Amino acid sequence: MARKIFKRPPILWFWPVTVAGMLMAAFSVVPGTPVPQVASGIFTDVTVAGGITWKHFNGESPDAHLIEAKNGGAAFFDFDQDGLLDIFLVNGGETPRGKSSTPVRNALYRNLGNGKFEEIAAKAGVDHISFYGIGVAVGDYDNDDYPDLLVTGYPERALFHNNHDGTFSEVAGKAGLKGSGRWSTGAAWFDYDRDGWLDLVICHYGQMSFASAPRCEFGGTPSYCAPSSYGKGAPLALYRNNGNGTFADASTTSGLDKNIGRGLGVVAVDVDDDGWTDLFVARDGSPNLLLTNQRNGAFRDFAMQAEVAYDPNGAAKAGMGIDAADVNGDGRPDFVMTAFNNEQHSLFINPGRFPFEDWTIASSLGFLTMSYVGWGTHFLDYDNDGIMDLLIVSGHVNKIVELTSSNVTYKELPLLLRNDGKGSFRNMQETAGPAFQTRYDARGLAVGDYDNDGDVDATLVRLQDTPVLLRNNVGGNSSWVGFQLVGTKSNRDAIGAKLTVRLGERKLVRWITGGASIFSSHDNRVVFGLGSSPGPPATSVEIRWPNGVAQTIDGLAPKRYHKVVEPQ
Amino acid sequence: MISEFRNIGQSRSVGHFHLHKLHLLVRESCFIRFASAALGFWLTLPGSAELLNAQNSLARQHASKADQLVRTGDLKGAEAEMRQAAELSPKNPEYLMRVGLILTMQERPKVAAIFFERALKLDPNNLTVRRHLAGSQWQSGNLAASQENLELILKATPRDSEVLLLLGMVLMDAERFPAAHAAAQKAAKAMPSSDQAYAVRGMAEMRMLRYTEAAKSYGQAVELNPKAPDVNLGLAMSLWAAGNISESFAIFEQGLKRFPEDAYHCLEYGRLLLKSAKPDDSTAETRAIALLQTALTLNRSLPEAHYLLGDLALRRGSPEKALQHLEQAVKLDPGSSKIHFALSRTHRRLGRMEDAAREEGVFQTLKAREEAAPAAPLLVGGLE
């Protein structure tokens, strides 16, 4: 089997070709490294080849604490800034009657650039946390060019500050993010007040105590209880970045703490195209939230008006994973939300006004996901045809479910759903590769181009098992152009930026989002698929930076990543 | 505390409303059979000649007259005669029991229970009277007392299949599904030709989310009694819940032929067709609409059929049409949160923001009540 070689490419600096508003920008060209592919489906499981052997541990026990079923975060991020995406994996933890024979550790896999990874979590100081781990959110909160890590969990959180030397320091207490006693789940970095510093929203699930957890059973076998057993939920938290390494709790001033519920997934994206980043929060058996940024430090929930709070029958689905992308090519962010079996995952189309349109049925998503308990989900243009497709990973929470039904299994297949460009999806199971014919008990899902070949790869976390690293084999067959945005006035990660590429008559719009999927973080570079190779010889991009500044760059070569620095 | 599937439908059941409806249909069918069983039992009782041997001659005459009237179907007349007999011989438990039986035949379980209780006071060891009392108590919703009486009988006669079956129904109503299942299982073993025993077992399995087993139980019930619409409906619904969609639809089709007057077959088939239809399957949607309309022709008081038609109209961009159906639905079922939710969405589309806000308020109030549910296992999402 051919091995991919994807060393860090040389960075070539260019001065801007076209700058809107007479602003100056710098961008570099990062050549992609097309490599021969061995066709074994759209994705190949390269976990073993990559040397990834870490195993997840969730403390599964006869007490069936629901937290055992709701964890498993993953992140793609370049912690050492060597141009190669590394992988961070959050472990769960022990429970009173679910003990591990070895210490429970997180993993940090350093990308060696030859398809192999090296586990260095202990060396980097991110292997150990003193609480039950759930999710991860990556963000350069101090704008020092090196990404930092927030780890959520119960009853605390950790903030690992990147020391630039391959190590991290845990600073949650000092930063004011400890969150003692709370069950934190999904989190997203974003700059809600546009001051150029990343702020943080954190979802909380409910009342949790290992000592007095609710108990349920099915035919004498302990089973996880329904979410409502954990109370009505807990409020969202918003932390405003003070710009000095500390955060101020803005949950009350922003109004976010009024939103009590069982939050799991969150995505930060500009829903109404006003240049201010909004939030969509997927909640488990609680109505979802569509929190629009009021541009004055406050948020207002429009989920009822948008008709995304409940399903059409007024039932709050088991909202778990969430992502935003333009599904139907109208330039607006639409939303996918994963849910429980028999609920159908939701697809909400944003028509630029309220209510949104529920395309769950019309898109085939409902039909395709009827028997799945979906967790991580992310839009990705796997074949670089310029249309956002969808990846979903799944797994039921109770093993005994197989006793009840012939169409629901405990371990479930990942789904690669191809978008026809009009928002209708088709299951690519037959050609997606063996991983898509293998059942997993999956949770977190992160996407990113770890081999820098211009197509988006993925990794998923399996409970009590090794993760799965999936290499994309087909995107490189098409033309593409990629961007790494570096904010200067805006936050360094450019979370909240909107990018538009014109491809013939089509206008491709992408956003750099915060959060997304569930418990996970993603490559914050943006790849635009440009269709069949060789595609256009050059393309241009319009960027709206998070602080509102617009910029246009022309003459961009395809099959390259372009590093664009925000004009000063 | 470990949840024993109490109120499981509150959070994540397979269409709690629809299972509840099925439960009610099974229950209703049992009630009807219960009334006719009372008549059957009456006919096995000592007839006029034996009654004449009783002590009070006038009471004897009234009792004898009551017996004749029961046999001719004049239950009101029989009740009056039997009540007189019981008044004239107040220490005769047989007369009191007979009044209770006539009341049971008239489906008046609360009053019947009073007479059975009086009879039992006079003859506390009479298991027959206790069984009738338990039945009346079940029918009138006094589940704890009914269960207590049935368990007393089972102590004396542990294999009494009728009592086991009745206990199964009582426990179903009490939402103690595993216990109900155990009772129904014993009843089915004791009387393998009872479709009711299998139907109750299937119902318990449905409520315990054991769909594959439920489909088997209902399959046996249908084999034993292909003429019972509730049992056929249970089979079709359990097959669908177990993921055997095409088999389920085949059973629905059979049901439509066998029971053309049964509105519930049309309603549930229409609902599940809509639920399972692929987006490009306009045939399924058209069929579903026709079925729902037929359901309403057969039974105008089905809020669910109005709701589904309203929801579909809303989805198809016809809020005016949706409003017509939803207004009918809410009249029939004002306590349904989903109908108020749909009304709120409809009013919003029609630009009636005040009405939308009002309906949303009702929805939120009802929703808050629904959410106050105890712990339940996490197995399946809602299918409403």
Contacts between the chains, C-beta under 8 A, distances in Angstrom:
chain1	res1	chain2	res2	distance
A	66	B	378	7.5
A	69	B	378	8.0
A	214	B	1	7.9
A	214	B	3	7.4
A	214	B	375	4.1
A	215	B	1	6.9
A	215	B	2	4.6
A	215	B	3	7.1
A	215	B	375	7.1
A	216	B	2	6.7
A	216	B	3	4.6
A	216	B	375	5.4
A	216	B	376	6.4
A	216	B	377	4.2
A	216	B	378	7.4
A	217	B	2	5.5
A	217	B	3	7.3
A	217	B	4	7.9
A	217	B	377	7.0
A	218	B	208	7.5
A	218	B	209	7.5
A	218	B	377	5.0
A	218	B	379	6.7
A	219	B	178	7.2
A	219	B	208	7.2
A	219	B	210	7.6
A	223	B	377	4.4
A	223	B	378	6.8
A	223	B	379	7.0
A	224	B	377	7.1
A	224	B	378	4.6
A	225	B	3	6.8
A	225	B	375	4.7
A	225	B	376	6.5
A	225	B	377	6.4
A	225	B	378	6.1
A	226	B	11	4.0
A	226	B	12	5.3
A	226	B	373	7.9
A	226	B	375	7.1
A	226	B	376	4.6
A	226	B	377	6.8
A	226	B	378	4.8
A	227	B	11	7.3
A	227	B	378	7.3
A	228	B	10	7.4
A	228	B	11	4.9
A	228	B	371	6.2
A	228	B	373	5.5
A	228	B	375	7.9
A	228	B	376	7.5
A	229	B	3	7.8
A	229	B	374	7.7
A	229	B	375	4.0
A	229	B	376	7.0
A	232	B	371	7.3
A	285	B	11	6.7
A	285	B	12	7.7
A	304	B	360	6.5
A	305	B	348	7.7
A	307	B	345	6.3
A	310	B	341	6.6
A	312	B	311	6.2
A	312	B	314	7.8
A	312	B	315	7.4
A	312	B	342	7.4
A	312	B	345	7.7
A	313	B	311	7.5
A	313	B	338	4.5
A	313	B	341	7.1
A	313	B	342	7.8
A	313	B	382	7.9
A	313	B	384	4.5
A	314	B	337	5.3
A	314	B	338	4.2
A	314	B	340	7.5
A	314	B	341	3.1
A	314	B	342	7.2
A	314	B	363	6.0
A	314	B	367	7.0
A	315	B	338	7.2
A	315	B	382	4.8
A	315	B	384	5.6
A	317	B	381	7.0
A	317	B	382	7.8
A	318	B	12	7.5
A	318	B	381	6.0
A	339	B	381	6.4
A	340	B	12	6.7
A	340	B	380	7.2
A	340	B	381	3.3
A	341	B	380	6.1
A	341	B	381	5.6
A	342	B	14	6.6
A	342	B	380	5.3
A	342	B	381	4.3
A	342	B	382	7.2
A	342	B	383	5.0
A	343	B	381	3.4
A	343	B	382	6.3
A	343	B	383	7.9
A	355	B	345	7.4
A	355	B	348	7.0
A	355	B	349	7.9
A	361	B	277	7.8
A	361	B	279	5.4
A	361	B	315	7.8
A	362	B	279	5.0
A	363	B	279	7.0
A	364	B	278	6.8
A	364	B	279	5.3
A	366	B	279	7.8
A	367	B	276	7.8
A	367	B	277	7.9
A	367	B	278	5.3
A	367	B	279	6.8
A	370	B	276	7.9
A	371	B	243	6.8
A	397	B	378	5.6
A	398	B	377	7.0
A	398	B	378	6.2
A	398	B	379	5.6
A	400	B	379	7.6
A	401	B	379	5.5
A	401	B	380	7.6
A	403	B	210	6.3
A	403	B	212	7.3
A	403	B	213	8.0
A	404	B	209	4.6
A	404	B	210	5.2
A	404	B	211	5.4
A	404	B	212	6.7
A	404	B	242	7.8
A	404	B	379	6.2
A	404	B	380	7.2
A	405	B	209	7.9
A	405	B	211	5.0
A	405	B	212	6.3
A	405	B	241	6.8
A	405	B	242	5.2
A	405	B	243	5.3
A	405	B	380	7.7
A	406	B	211	7.9
A	406	B	212	5.8
A	406	B	242	5.2
A	406	B	243	4.5
A	406	B	244	6.4
A	407	B	242	7.3
A	407	B	243	2.6
A	408	B	243	7.0
A	408	B	380	7.5
A	424	B	279	7.2
